[in-house]
Amino acid sequence: MNGSAEAAFYIDSSVLILFVEGTFTVRESIIHRITDLSSGSFSLVISPLTMLECLVKPLRTGDQASAEAYDRFFLQAAVKVVEADFR
């Protein structure tokens, strides 16, 4: 570790849905905006609730391909799942 802090960005389910299901242009725009805000080294922070919100439609409609795309996204090293503490 070089002592520099890594940027972390909380991603809401609506942005994540656009990232996974959106067009190439939409996905590139999201990546571009996040990269602009950081030095290029960053992690994406999501909550378990975000994960569930993203999976509602694919599970309801039986869209296994989309559900698997979300699972692959959730398992990326740059994605951190953090419990929300409302206290």
N, C-alpha and C positions, 0 to 999 in steps of 0.2 A: 504494500500500500504506500502511495507516495504522499499521503497527508492531505490531498485535495478531497474536498467533499463531492460526492456524486449527487447530481440533481435528481430529485424524485418528483414525479407528477402524478397526482391523483386523477384517474380517468373515470369519468361517469359512464354509466351504462349506455347512454345515448351516443356518446362519442365512440365508445367501443363497438357498438352495433354498426355505426357508419364505417368504422375502420375494417371490421371483418366482412360486412355484407355490402359495403359501398363499392362504387366503381373505382377503377384504377386512379382516376383523377382525384376523387375524394380521399382515398387512402394516402396518396402522395401529398395532398394538402395537409392532412393531419400530421404525417411524419415531418413535413417541412416546418410546420408551426412549432412542434415540440422541439425539434432540433435547433430552431432559431432561439428558443428560450434557454437552451442549455449549451454546454461546451461540446456536445456530441456524446458525452458519456452520461447516461441517465437510466433510471429505472422507472417503470410505470407501476403505480400503486393502485390496487383495486381492493374492494372488500368482498366478503362472501355474498353479500346482498347484490353487488354488481354482477357477480357470476350468475346468480339465480335469475336476475332480471334479463340477462342476455340469453339465457337458455329457455325462457318461457315459450317463445314462439316456435323455435325448432322442436321442442319436445311436444308441444300441443299439436303441431302439424305433422309430426313424424319425419321431420327433415333431418335425417341422420348425418348428412354431409355437413350441414351448418353446425350441428351440435359438435361434430368432430373438429371442425375448424376452430370453434371456441375453445375446446379442450386443448388443442395444440397451442393456441395463443396463451391460455392460462399456464401452461407448462414451460413457457419460455423463461430462460434465466433472468431476463430483464424485468419480468413481471413479478411483483411482490404482492402477496395476499395478506392484508392486514385487517385484523378485527377492529371494528369501530367501537370506541368506548365513549358512550354518551353521558358518562357521569362526570 
